[in-house]
C-alpha cells in the first residue's frame, strides 16, 4: 500500500488543523499538532486541495505524530471491498474483531467488526467518519466501538490512521489511536460501478453495485450536494466446501476440542438418585457412529465406548450478508465567510450465522422411553443422562440486522478574526438478533424429551416430530439501541509572531449524551430459549462535557512545538485532564525528527457498567488440568466430568469498574533523500493500568491461581485428591493490573523514475512489536503475550504489507503481500513441547485498465497462491484447527469490476 503526504496554504496552522480534524479538509483528523506547513504572513483564503506528493511540501507535512494515509487509489489497488478488509492491511491493527471470530458470539456481540490499533483493545481505538463520531455497536458486550460494517466503503475517499494516542484532542477513548474515514466532498458528476467476485473452491461469492453523483460547485454555484448509494451481497462459506478443514480432534497438534454432544447421542448411567451421571460415556452407534460429523475417536476425551461430534464438519466459516448504505452530504455558502453543511448516513447490514445444531446436555431419558437403548444397556438399567446434538432441529441460525444512522448539521466560517466550526451530531445504532432456526423453547422441549418420544439416537417418529416442531422458535431475541448526540464548537486564530512564524491557538468544547438500551424478548427474559440463560433488560446513559485548548508554537523556522490540554467530565465515572506534547524538528529539507508524549483515560462503556449478569457457555472447550488425566498415563474416560468441558460462563458488567488510564510516548524519524522516496521510522510505547477484561482461557491454564473465579461441584469420593468438577466460571468484566506494549513502525514510499517499459513504485508499512505484557493482578507477575496466543487473541511480533506497483499508459498493476509472523500456540503438545503456528502470508494481484476516459476495468486475484490458514490448537473461537480471527478461509478468489464516470 503506498502513502502520500501533502499540505496546503491556510490562514493559520491551528485553523487548518481544526477544520481538517473535522473533515473540512484532508488530514488525519488532528489539530495543528500534525505539523501543518508554516502559515503565510498574510491571511489567505482557505483552499481545499487534495493531498499531493511534492518533495518539500510532502516533507513539511510530516508531523509530530505518525499518520498513515490510505488513498482511494490504494483501496482500489488492494482489491478490498469493506472497511474491515481494508484495515486488515494496516500493520498497526492487531487482534481486531472479524466475521470469522464472531461465529462464536464472542462477548455476546455477534456481527461486530471492530478495529484494534496496537492490540490494546477495540474500546481504545477511536473510529471517526469525516472527523466526527458514530454511535458504537449497540449490542452489549466486552467491546465498545464503531462497527466497521457501518462505514460506507464505496463513499470513502481516503483513510487516515493516526498511530498514536490522541486523548487530548479527540477525547479520552483515543488511547490506541484514531482512524478517520473521509468521504468525497464538493464532487460533480456521476459514477457507477459493478463488482463481482467468486472463489475457486466455491462459497463466499460477492456482488456489489455502487452509484454516486454530485451537483454544484461550492466556489461558483455556492452549493454542492453529493450522494453515494452502495449495495453488497455476499454468500456463505461452509466448512464442507474447503478440503483443508481439519478435524476438531487432531492429536498431532494436541487439539482435542470435539464435542461429547453427538447424534446419535452419548449417554451415561444415572446414580441411585436418578439425576446425576456416573461411569464412562457410551454410544449405541459406536464404533460406526454417524460420520462425517459424529465420528469414532477412541483416543479423544470422549473415550473408546462413545462417539465424538466433529462440529468442524458441520458449520459455516464465513457468513451470508447483505449490506445497503446511503451517504449524502450538502454544503451551501451563505456568503464568503459562512457555509452551512449537512450529512446523512444510513447503513443496514443483515448477516446470517449458521453453526452446528443445538446441544442438549444433562437431560434424563426415561427408562420407559420408546427409544431406550436396551441393546447397549443390558443389565442394571437406569434412566440415562443424555449428551446429544439436536440434528433434527436443524443448524442454529441467527440473523443479525444492524442499522446505523447519522445526521450532522453545522456551520463553519470566519468571524471576528476566528476560524470556527460547530455542528450537531445525532447518531444511532440498532441491532436485532433473531433466532430463526435450530432453537427450541425450553419448557416445551424438556417436556417432550421427558416423554420419551424424542429419539436421541435416530429419527423420531411422528409423535416426536410433532413435539419438536411445536417446540421450535423463531424469535427476535435481542434488540439493542445506542445513541450518541453531541454538539461541538471549535475556533482558531493566530496569536503573535515567533521566530518560525505566527503562534496560534485552538479552543473548543463538546457536549455529548450517550445512551443505550437492551431489550430481550419474553422468551429470552424467561430463560425459555434452550442453550441460553435468562436475559435481563437494562439501559444506561451518561453525559460527557469537554473543553480543550491547543497551542502551536513555531519556536524556530525548523522547530515547532504543540501543546494540548483537554478536560473531560463524565457524570458517572469522574473527570480527567489529559495533556499532549508534540515536537517536530526539521533540521534540513530532507529530515524530520518528531516526538510526542500524552496520557489517556478510557471510561468503562455503558454496557461495562450496567450490563446485567447472564449465564451462557464458555467460548472454548477445555480440559481441567486438576482432574483430566491425558491418555497414556491413566485412562481419561474415568474422568469425563473433567475433560472436553464447555462449562457455563457468567458474563456481564459491574458498576464498580474503574476507568482505564494510559501513558504513551513516541519518537520518530522521517527521511526524504529525494523527491520520490520517503521513509518513516517511529518508536512507540503505551502503558495502560486498570485494564478491563473478561478472562476465560487463563482459568483453565492456571485453575489454582484463579480458583476464586471457578465454581465447582462436590468432589467425587471415587477420585480422592481431585476437586469437584467445574460447573461454571465467573467471567464478568473486571479491572486487572496493567498492559504494556512497545514497538516500531516502518513506512516506505518509493516511486521510481519512469522508463521505456513503464514506471514502478514500492509501498511498505510494517510493525515490529518489542514487548506486549500483561499483569492480571496488581501483585501478580508480568506475563508476556507477545507472539503467544493468550486468552482470546494473538499479537504477532511482526506484521507488514508491501506492494509493488506498475504503471504504463492506461494500465496499472499491483502485486501486494500481507505478512504476519508465526507464534506460540495456545496449548502445548502432548509431550509438553511448544507448538508453533506458522507464518501467514497472502499475495494479491490486482490490475486496472482505463478503456476510455470515463470507463475503467478492474480485475484481480486475491490469495494468488491459494494459501490456507496455518494450523492452530487454539480453543477460544468456535472454528478450530486454525485461528479465524486474522486468517481468511476463502482461498483463491477472482474478481472483476467495471467503473464508469461521467463528468
Secondary structure, DSSP 8 states (H G I E B T S, - for coil): ----------S-HHHHHHHHHTTSSSSSS--GGGT-----SS------------HHHHHHH--SS-EEEEEHHHHHHHT--SHHHHHTT-TTB-S-B-HHHHTT-GGG-TT--B--BTTS-GGGEEEEETTEE-----S-SS--S--GGGS-GGGEEEEEEE-S--TTTT-TT-SSEEEEEEE--S--EEEEEEEEEEETTS---EEEEEEEEEE--TTTTSEEEEEEEEEEEE--EEGGG-TT---SEEGGGTEE--BS-BSS-EEEEE-TTSSSEEEEEE-TTTTTTBTTTEE--TTSTT-TTS-EE-GGGSSEEE-EEEEEEEEEEEEEEEETTEEEEEEEEEEEEEEEEEEEE-EEEEEEE-TT-TT--TTT--SS---EEEEEE-GGG-EEEEEEEEEEEEEEEEEEEEETTEEEEEEEEEEEEEEEEEEEES-BBHHHHHHHHHTT-S-SSS---HHHHHHHHHHB--EEEEEEEEEEEEEEEEEEEEEEEETTEEEEEEEEEEEEEEEEEEEE-HHHHTT-BTT------EEEEEEEEEEEEEEEE--SSSEEEEEEEEEEEETTTEEEEEEEEEEEEEEETTEEEEEEEEEEEE---HHHHH---EEEE-SS-B--TTT---TTTS-GGGGTTTSSB--EEEE---TT---EEEEEEEEEEEEEEETTEEEEEEEEEEEEES-EE---HHHHHTTTTTGGGEEE----TTSTT----EEEEE---EE-SEEEEEEEEEEEEEE---BTTBEEEEEEEEEEEEEEEEESSTTS--EE-BTB-BTTB-B-SEEEEEEEEEEETTEEEEEEEEEE--EE-SS--TTS---EE--EEEEEEEEEEESSSSEEEEEEEESTT------B---SSSS-BS-TTT--TT-SEEEEEEEEEE-
